[in-house]
């Protein structure tokens, strides 16, 4: 019987870039080894009104009660909002002509979502726009509800 070993490569995101661990041991592998292209993750700090350009592969790290108003949804935009520090009520709002779908339920145009759970430290929500004018929650942690 012949055994075939298939190496598994895992990706670990770091602030601003990534590293790929070599599961077999040895040095990490990455762009210098021709495995992947270089990329980065944009980290925002308490941005209440991210611009359209800031909504592509972005994490908005917030540490206060804040309303984050997303720009008009354009297909391909994606952003995550994460609460750090003490528990805060975080609202992710959308433009008046946009909607956001949480757990498959599309909300009324202009209504956002909130984590007003009272114990939100570490809560996050990631949204993507698959089509213009529509935001979809792809994943989250904590108790998020439509407004």
C-alpha positions, -999 to +999 in steps of 0.1 A: +000+000+000+014+034-010+010+064+014+007+099+001+014+128+024-005+160+016+008+190+034-018+213+049-012+250+049-029+273+073-033+311+072-030+332+103-039+369+100-017+394+117-023+431+120-016+444+085-003+412+069-004+374+070+019+345+076+015+310+064+027+283+088+044+252+076+026+223+093+054+199+087+078+221+107+106+244+097+103+280+086+070+297+076+063+298+039+050+327+021+054+351-009+092+346-010+086+309-016+062+315-045+032+301-026+010+332-024+008+368-033+014+395-007-018+410+008-028+431+037-057+438+060-067+474+067-073+481+104-095+511+112-097+526+147-132+538+158-142+550+123-179+561+125-182+567+087-159+545+067-155+556+031-163+533+002-125+528-003-122+517+033-147+489+029-127+463+011-111+437+034-113+460+065-116+455+102-129+485+121-118+480+158-140+501+181-137+507+218-167+529+226-204+531+220-206+540+183-228+540+153-208+529+122-226+541+091-216+521+061-214+538+027-238+529-001-233+492-008-214+483-040-210+447-049-177+434-035-174+456-005-167+438+028-160+451+063-160+437+099-167+457+130-153+445+163-159+458+198-129+457+222-125+469+258-155+473+280-190+463+267-204+489+243-236+492+223-225+492+187-248+500+158-240+492+122-262+515+101-268+516+064-277+543+039-314+552+035-316+532+002-297+502+014-307+472+035-289+446+056-298+410+058-293+393+092-300+355+095-317+355+062-342+383+070-338+414+049-346+445+070-363+477+059-342+500+038-322+523+060-324+502+091-292+488+105-282+462+131-271+464+168-253+443+193-271+460+222-267+430+244-250+446+273-221+422+273-205+430+239-168+428+246-154+408+217-186+410+196-181+414+159-200+414+127-187+410+092-208+422+062-204+419+025-223+435-004-231+408-030-252+432-050-255+470-051-277+484-023-276+452-002-254+442+028-253+406+040-240+395+074-215+367+066-206+359+102-208+374+137-202+368+174-225+380+201-262+389+200-269+410+169-304+422+161-321+443+135-330+479+146 
